[in-house]
Amino acid sequence: MAKKAAHISETPATAFLRTHGVPFSEHAYDYAPHGGALHSAQVLGLDPFMVVKTLVMQDQDARPLVVLMHGNRTVSTKQLARQIGAKAVEPCDPQVAQRHSGYLVGGTSPFGTRRQMPVYVEQSILDLPRIVLNGGRRGYLVGIEPQVCVRLLGATPVHCALAE
């Protein structure tokens, strides 16, 4: 069940957005372990296509990267690897992802990460008027214009979505 927060404390992600003058909406909900984007979309009454997952992955040399994907799609690692010139791409182990991003898995935002990493965004996300993605804490999403990801993160558009 969605909950209203009287005050949501700052995260590295929201501090990053505020510093760069990005307007954003805040969406708090009751976090469910392993619920993912589909759970947050359901409890907030949002289309899972506009709820964007932040996935920390790595290439064959264990170099980390971030992939932004629709909440109701998965990443074709083969297609992604081919498009970014890597031999292979795979998800990072949760502890490794946390070390790279500075966020707990389930609360990972592409903004304000501990380590700067290349960001790739599924092309069709950029066609949406607005997206909702993690605000840097479990149970907390922020709504922004998708072009912010390109403008502030240098996100590279890719085509690697698979229907779940």
C-alpha positions in Angstrom: 0.0 0.0 0.0 1.3 3.4 -0.9 2.1 5.7 2.0 2.4 9.5 2.2 5.5 10.9 3.7 5.4 14.2 5.5 9.1 14.7 4.8 11.5 12.6 2.9 15.1 13.2 3.8 17.7 14.0 1.2 19.6 11.3 -0.6 22.7 11.6 -2.7 20.4 11.3 -5.7 18.0 14.1 -4.7 21.0 16.3 -3.7 22.4 15.8 -7.2 19.1 16.7 -8.8 18.6 19.8 -6.7 22.2 20.9 -7.3 21.5 20.7 -11.0 18.2 22.5 -10.8 16.1 19.5 -11.9 12.5 19.6 -10.8 11.3 16.2 -9.6 8.2 14.7 -8.0 8.6 12.3 -5.0 6.8 9.0 -4.6 7.2 7.0 -1.4 5.8 3.5 -1.0 6.1 0.5 1.2 9.1 -1.4 0.0 8.8 -5.1 -0.6 12.0 -7.2 -0.8 12.4 -8.6 -4.4 9.3 -6.6 -5.4 11.1 -4.5 -7.9 9.7 -2.0 -10.3 6.5 -4.0 -10.9 5.7 -3.8 -7.2 6.3 -0.1 -6.9 4.3 0.5 -10.1 1.4 -1.5 -8.7 1.3 0.2 -5.3 1.7 3.7 -6.8 -0.8 3.1 -9.6 1.8 3.7 -12.3 2.4 2.1 -15.7 5.4 -0.3 -15.2 6.6 0.9 -18.6 7.3 4.4 -17.2 8.9 3.0 -14.0 12.5 2.7 -14.8 14.9 0.2 -13.1 18.5 1.2 -12.4 20.7 -1.9 -13.0 24.4 -2.1 -12.1 26.1 -4.5 -14.5 29.7 -5.2 -15.6 31.5 -6.1 -18.7 33.9 -9.0 -19.2 36.7 -7.1 -17.5 34.5 -6.4 -14.4 34.2 -2.7 -15.4 30.8 -1.5 -14.0 28.1 0.2 -16.0 24.5 1.3 -15.3 21.6 0.3 -17.5 18.2 2.1 -17.3 15.4 -0.2 -18.3 11.6 -0.2 -18.3 10.1 -1.8 -15.2 8.3 -4.5 -17.3 11.3 -5.4 -19.5 14.5 -7.2 -19.0 18.0 -6.5 -20.5 19.3 -8.6 -23.3 22.9 -8.8 -22.2 24.0 -10.1 -25.6 22.4 -7.2 -27.4 23.8 -4.7 -24.9 27.3 -6.1 -25.1 27.2 -6.0 -28.9 26.1 -2.3 -28.9 28.6 -1.1 -26.4 31.5 -3.0 -27.9 32.0 -5.5 -25.0 32.5 -9.2 -25.3 30.0 -9.9 -22.5 27.8 -8.1 -20.0 26.3 -9.5 -16.8 24.6 -8.2 -13.7 26.9 -7.4 -10.8 26.6 -9.4 -7.5 24.5 -7.2 -5.1 27.5 -6.5 -2.8 29.6 -5.4 -5.8 26.8 -3.3 -7.2 26.4 -1.6 -3.8 30.2 -0.9 -3.6 30.1 0.8 -7.0 26.9 2.7 -6.6 26.9 3.5 -2.9 23.2 2.4 -2.8 21.6 -0.7 -1.4 20.2 -3.0 -4.1 16.5 -2.0 -4.4 17.4 1.6 -3.7 19.9 2.3 -6.5 19.6 5.6 -8.3 21.7 6.5 -11.4 22.1 9.9 -9.8 24.7 10.6 -7.1 26.5 7.3 -7.4 29.7 6.7 -5.4 31.6 5.8 -8.5 31.1 7.4 -11.9 30.1 4.8 -14.4 28.9 4.8 -18.0 25.1 4.9 -18.2 23.1 3.3 -21.0 19.3 3.9 -21.4 16.8 1.9 -23.4 16.0 4.2 -26.3 12.2 4.0 -25.9 12.5 5.4 -22.4 13.6 8.7 -23.9 10.4 8.8 -25.9 8.3 9.0 -22.7 7.1 12.4 -21.5 8.0 11.5 -17.9 9.6 8.6 -16.0 9.8 7.5 -12.4 13.0 5.9 -11.1 14.7 5.3 -7.8 15.5 8.3 -5.7 18.3 6.7 -3.7 16.4 4.7 -1.1 14.3 1.6 -0.9 10.6 2.6 -1.2 11.3 6.0 -2.8 11.0 7.0 -6.4 11.4 10.4 -8.2 9.6 11.5 -11.3 11.7 13.4 -13.9 11.8 14.1 -17.6 13.8 11.3 -19.2 16.1 13.6 -21.1 17.7 14.6 -17.8 19.5 11.2 -17.9 21.1 12.1 -21.2 21.8 15.7 -20.2 23.3 15.1 -16.7 24.6 11.5 -16.9 25.6 11.4 -20.5 23.4 8.3 -20.9 23.9 6.6 -24.2 20.7 5.2 -25.9 20.7 1.5 -26.6 18.2 -1.1 -27.9 18.3 -4.1 -25.6 14.9 -4.5 -24.1 13.2 -7.9 -23.9 9.6 -8.4 -22.8 9.4 -10.1 -19.3 
